[in-house]
Amino acid sequence: MKFASTHHTTSDWQALQKGLRSFVYHRLPQDAVDDVVADILETIIRKKSDLRLASNPSAWIYAVARSKVADFYRRQGREHTALQTLNTDPTLLNHDEPHDKPGLHDCVMGFIGRLSETDQTVLEEIDINGTRQTDFATRNAIALPTVKSRVQRARNRLRDRLIACCPANGEDSNGNATTCQGACDSTTSCALGRI
């Protein structure tokens, strides 16, 4: 099952699909990847309002993806094996281990890379690398309330970027995939490796 053909989508949405596919590909049997990715994308579209309210949009996307992977294993009756795999998953934001490479991490970083340098620095240090806000404030000689404000504004801009790339409802009245209605820049791409 394919979610949408690539000629009907913007590059941001394609990048998100590709990142999710890579993320899921390394966690599920190959014949289940397309269905689970479609399920994740459908959830992102249906729960755009939740994404809009998420304090950390990157973590929200990871949580949806991990949840759908776990749902697959539950449906297959392999819950014990899936939970063991998920407990050792580097995308659970254990900051001592690298993120999933290439894959969803690269895709999220592609979105972050389109933000201002200040937003990039704050999100990469705090959300991606796991630096505590107090440590970031001390290291950069910035007041903690200023750091908290910057993180919140950067997350809001990232969330807006992610929401803007999602099709309004995924399909038009004829069941065809829709586009982002011009919300995304066509030059966006992820530096993803081939699966």
Order of alpha helices (4+ residues) and beta strands (2+ residues): alpha-alpha-alpha-alpha-alpha-alpha-alpha-alpha-alpha
